[in-house]
Amino acid sequence: MRKENLLQEIKELEQQMIADRRFLHQHPELSHQEYQTTRFVKERLAQFGLQPEPLETDTGVSVLIRGGKPGKTICIRHDMDALPIQEETGLPFQSEVDGVSHACGHDIHTAIALYCGKILNERKEELAGNVRIVFQPAEETGQGAREMMEAGFKKLSPANDIVVGLHTHPETPVGMISLREGPMEAGADYLRILIRGKGCHGAHPYQGVDPILTAAFLMTELQSVITRVNPAVKPAILTFGSIHGGKACNVIPDQVELLGTLRVFHPECRETNLQAIRRITEQVCASMGAEGIIELRGGMPPVYNDREVTEGIVKAAGEILGEESVRLLEFPSPGSDDFAVFLEGTKGTQFFLGTGGESEETRIGVHSGRNVFEEKSMAVGTAVLVQYVLDTLKDC
């Protein structure tokens, strides 16, 4: 298929893609609650002649496009859940659900995946291999990918040989993609630390064990894991975003809860850092007369982009959009994505899709209720993914 013909076809589909995206944008659903989104995706896929693969899950969809000749199976994976964030864009199609919005651009991801399915299904006889399109729920919790695996995804046949996908990126100009080979995004472990002390009256702290004071010491000491345990040439980040304990100004509570994340780019650093966090937590708390208990609440490995697949994405983008459309990143992103779970045992690449436009509102950043995602990006993302599949599964 000639590239100018593909671009023309995508251009003709662009308004339909925008309409679908706006419907999804107006009706966002939180992780594990993507029931309407799942129905919408299945209905649209049925119109495109695609039927879901068997999965034991109420949310999430996977479809397989069998090519005209045998070959590899390429999986295009995108997520579809929203965030508990109030939208403040003032757009005419902004979220109709109070306190919930697609502030991470997963509605754009979903629309792109749908139209990749449509275009590739219409050209399946040209493919020497298969394409699997995955609409994954609950990415924002870090649990959705593993839950899909447990719901039967790992047993689907044929197995994936390559996994590719994208994520909206306000820092990259619209019309461009950005990516790098090797570490692309950090892995993340979600931590819960419970500090158990002994509550008492605030006027008599010597009669109890203060978990709030212990937490203050602990949070300071834990940062030494990053500066003294983790190798300086292999970055890691330890962040605590929640601390809860007590309800009154003059009462020392029985316990304090800390919630945080450990992010690493190199898998070999993960367990070393976690061991240090456990050791410091237990010993610092014990030194204060308290008890420190650590609980791991899931997480994901780093996103590691395969060299060959990355080169293929760069080539496809250059072919269909021009070489100037690709920005090679010097450093990985400290953000995380459970796209990484799909890469376990399978090579692949995730790239950033530029959504930053001329207006400042398009460059605020993801996870903000004020960011506006540039819709022109959808044709770009669709073109790159479809071109990559056509290049990789061409009949030589």
ZAMARGU-4260 file (C-alpha; in steps of 0.2 Angstrom, whole numbers, plus 5000, padded with zeros to 4 digits):
<rodrens>
0) 5000/5000/5000 | 5007/5017/4995 | 5010/5028/5010 | 5001/5043/5002 | 4986/5032/5001
5) 4987/5027/5019 | 4988/5045/5025 | 4974/5050/5014 | 4963/5036/5021 | 4968/5042/5039
10) 4964/5060/5035 | 4946/5054/5029 | 4944/5045/5045 | 4950/5059/5056 | 4933/5067/5060
15) 4926/5050/5065 | 4940/5047/5076 | 4938/5064/5084 | 4919/5061/5087 | 4923/5044/5095
20) 4936/5052/5106 | 4925/5066/5111 | 4911/5053/5116 | 4924/5044/5127 | 4930/5060/5134
25) 4913/5065/5140 | 4910/5048/5148 | 4926/5044/5157 | 4926/5029/5169 | 4938/5025/5183
30) 4949/5010/5184 | 4940/4993/5185 | 4924/5003/5181 | 4926/5004/5162 | 4909/4995/5158
35) 4902/5008/5146 | 4919/5011/5138 | 4921/4992/5135 | 4903/4991/5127 | 4907/5006/5116
40) 4924/4998/5110 | 4915/4981/5107 | 4901/4990/5097 | 4913/4999/5086 | 4924/4984/5083
45) 4909/4974/5078 | 4905/4988/5065 | 4923/4986/5059 | 4921/4967/5057 | 4931/4962/5073
50) 4926/4950/5087 | 4933/4950/5104 | 4945/4936/5110 | 4939/4925/5125 | 4944/4934/5141
55) 4937/4931/5159 | 4935/4949/5162 | 4921/4962/5162 | 4931/4976/5156 | 4945/4976/5143
60) 4945/4969/5125 | 4957/4960/5114 | 4954/4956/5096 | 4964/4947/5083 | 4967/4951/5065
65) 4973/4936/5055 | 4984/4940/5041 | 4982/4932/5024 | 4999/4923/5026 | 5008/4915/5041
70) 5020/4926/5051 | 5023/4935/5067 | 5010/4942/5078 | 5011/4960/5083 | 5001/4967/5098
75) 4995/4985/5098 | 4991/4988/5117 | 4982/5004/5123 | 4974/5008/5139 | 4957/5016/5142
80) 4953/5021/5160 | 4951/5038/5167 | 4957/5047/5183 | 4949/5054/5198 | 4952/5072/5193
85) 4940/5086/5190 | 4941/5093/5172 | 4943/5111/5171 | 4946/5114/5153 | 4929/5122/5149
90) 4929/5112/5132 | 4911/5110/5125 | 4914/5091/5126 | 4922/5091/5143 | 4919/5077/5156
95) 4901/5075/5161 | 4906/5064/5176 | 4909/5075/5192 | 4927/5072/5198 | 4932/5060/5184
100) 4941/5065/5168 | 4953/5058/5154 | 4967/5069/5161 | 4980/5056/5154 | 4974/5055/5137
105) 4968/5037/5137 | 4953/5042/5127 | 4965/5046/5113 | 4974/5030/5115 | 4957/5020/5114
110) 4952/5030/5098 | 4969/5027/5090 | 4968/5008/5094 | 4950/5007/5086 | 4955/5014/5070
115) 4972/5005/5069 | 4960/4989/5070 | 4949/4996/5056 | 4962/5000/5044 | 4973/4984/5047
120) 4958/4973/5046 | 4953/4980/5029 | 4971/4975/5024 | 4973/4959/5032 | 4976/4949/5016
125) 4992/4960/5014 | 4999/4954/5030 | 5011/4940/5032 | 5007/4938/5051 | 4993/4943/5063
130) 4989/4959/5073 | 4981/4959/5090 | 4973/4975/5097 | 4972/4976/5116 | 4961/4989/5125
135) 4967/4987/5143 | 4958/4993/5159 | 4965/4999/5175 | 4982/5006/5170 | 4981/5020/5182
140) 4981/5007/5197 | 4996/4998/5190 | 4985/4982/5191 | 4976/4981/5174 | 4989/4973/5163
145) 4992/4958/5176 | 4974/4956/5178 | 4972/4954/5159 | 4985/4941/5160 | 4977/4932/5173
150) 4960/4933/5164 | 4967/4922/5150 | 4977/4934/5140 | 4993/4924/5142 | 4984/4909/5135
155) 4978/4917/5119 | 4984/4909/5103 | 4995/4914/5093 | 5006/4922/5106 | 5013/4939/5104
160) 5030/4941/5096 | 5031/4960/5097 | 5021/4973/5107 | 5020/4991/5102 | 5010/5006/5109
165) 5010/5024/5113 | 5006/5037/5126 | 5001/5055/5124 | 5015/5067/5128 | 5012/5086/5130
170) 5030/5089/5131 | 5032/5083/5113 | 5025/5094/5099 | 5010/5088/5089 | 5015/5080/5073
175) 5030/5072/5081 | 5034/5056/5091 | 5048/5054/5104 | 5056/5039/5110 | 5073/5030/5115
180) 5080/5013/5114 | 5083/5004/5131 | 5075/5011/5147 | 5060/5022/5142 | 5050/5023/5158
185) 5053/5018/5176 | 5047/5003/5185 | 5037/5007/5200 | 5033/4998/5217 | 5019/5005/5227
190) 5023/5005/5246 | 5013/5006/5262 | 5022/5008/5278 | 5012/5006/5294 | 5021/5014/5310
195) 5013/5007/5326 | 5016/5017/5341 | 5007/5020/5357 | 4994/5033/5358 | 4993/5045/5373
200) 4988/5063/5378 | 4999/5076/5369 | 5003/5084/5385 | 5012/5068/5391 | 5021/5061/5376
205) 5033/5051/5388 | 5018/5040/5392 | 5017/5034/5374 | 5027/5031/5358 | 5024/5044/5345
210) 5022/5037/5327 | 5021/5054/5320 | 5038/5059/5326 | 5045/5042/5321 | 5037/5045/5303
215) 5046/5061/5302 | 5063/5053/5306 | 5059/5038/5295 | 5055/5049/5279 | 5071/5058/5281
220) 5082/5043/5283 | 5074/5033/5269 | 5080/5046/5256 | 5098/5039/5260 | 5093/5024/5250
225) 5093/5034/5235 | 5109/5043/5239 | 5119/5030/5247 | 5112/5013/5242 | 5107/5015/5224
230) 5121/5017/5211 | 5122/5035/5206 | 5123/5031/5188 | 5107/5021/5189 | 5094/5034/5194
235) 5080/5029/5207 | 5066/5040/5215 | 5058/5037/5232 | 5042/5048/5234 | 5029/5048/5248
240) 5013/5056/5243 | 5002/5052/5258 | 5004/5053/5276 | 4990/5050/5288 | 4989/5049/5307
245) 4979/5056/5321 | 4964/5068/5321 | 4967/5080/5335 | 4981/5093/5339 | 4983/5087/5357
250) 4982/5068/5355 | 4996/5057/5349 | 4989/5043/5339 | 4992/5024/5339 | 4998/5023/5321
255) 5003/5032/5306 | 5002/5026/5288 | 5014/5032/5274 | 5010/5028/5255 | 5024/5030/5242
260) 5032/5024/5227 | 5050/5017/5223 | 5054/5020/5204 | 5069/5012/5196 | 5075/5011/5178
265) 5086/4996/5180 | 5078/4980/5187 | 5094/4974/5196 | 5092/4990/5208 | 5074/4986/5213
270) 5077/4972/5226 | 5093/4980/5233 | 5083/4996/5236 | 5068/4987/5243 | 5079/4977/5255
275) 5087/4994/5261 | 5070/5002/5264 | 5064/4987/5274 | 5080/4987/5285 | 5079/5006/5288
280) 5060/5006/5292 | 5062/4992/5304 | 5077/4998/5313 | 5072/5017/5314 | 5055/5013/5320
285) 5063/5000/5333 | 5075/5014/5339 | 5060/5025/5343 | 5051/5011/5352 | 5039/5009/5338
290) 5035/4995/5325 | 5037/4997/5306 | 5028/4986/5294 | 5030/4987/5275 | 5018/4981/5263
295) 5021/4980/5244 | 5005/4985/5235 | 5009/4980/5217 | 5018/4989/5204 | 5027/4986/5187
300) 5044/4984/5179 | 5052/4997/5169 | 5047/4999/5151 | 5062/4994/5141 | 5062/4997/5122
305) 5069/4984/5111 | 5082/4990/5098 | 5075/4982/5083 | 5057/4987/5086 | 5062/5005/5091
310) 5072/5006/5074 | 5056/5000/5065 | 5045/5013/5074 | 5058/5027/5069 | 5059/5020/5051
315) 5040/5019/5050 | 5037/5037/5057 | 5051/5044/5045 | 5043/5035/5030 | 5025/5041/5033
320) 5028/5058/5042 | 5045/5063/5037 | 5062/5061/5047 | 5059/5077/5056 | 5044/5069/5065
325) 5055/5059/5076 | 5063/5066/5092 | 5076/5054/5100 | 5076/5056/5119 | 5092/5057/5129
330) 5085/5052/5145 | 5070/5040/5150 | 5055/5046/5159 | 5053/5044/5178 | 5034/5040/5175
335) 5028/5022/5174 | 5016/5012/5163 | 5011/4994/5165 | 5013/4992/5146 | 5029/4985/5154
340) 5020/4969/5159 | 5016/4965/5141 | 5035/4966/5138 | 5039/4952/5150 | 5046/4938/5139
345) 5041/4948/5123 | 5051/4962/5114 | 5043/4978/5110 | 5043/4997/5111 | 5032/5011/5118
350) 5034/5029/5111 | 5027/5046/5116 | 5014/5054/5105 | 5016/5073/5104 | 5000/5082/5109
355) 5008/5099/5113 | 5001/5112/5102 | 5003/5131/5100 | 4991/5135/5115 | 4999/5134/5132
360) 4984/5123/5138 | 4990/5109/5127 | 5007/5109/5136 | 5002/5109/5155 | 5005/5090/5157
365) 4996/5074/5160 | 4986/5071/5176 | 4980/5089/5176 | 4962/5094/5174 | 4967/5109/5164
370) 4977/5101/5151 | 4970/5100/5133 | 4976/5086/5122 | 4978/5091/5104 | 4967/5080/5093
375) 4977/5081/5078 | 4989/5069/5087 | 4977/5054/5083 | 4980/5054/5065 | 4999/5054/5068
380) 4998/5040/5081 | 4987/5029/5069 | 4999/5032/5054 | 5015/5027/5064 | 5007/5011/5071
385) 4999/5006/5055 | 5014/5009/5045 | 5025/4999/5057 | 5014/4984/5056 | 5013/4985/5037
390) 5032/4986/5036 | 5035/4972/5048 | 5022/4960/5041 | 5025/4964/5023 | 5026/4949/5012
395) 5044/4948/5006
</rodrens>
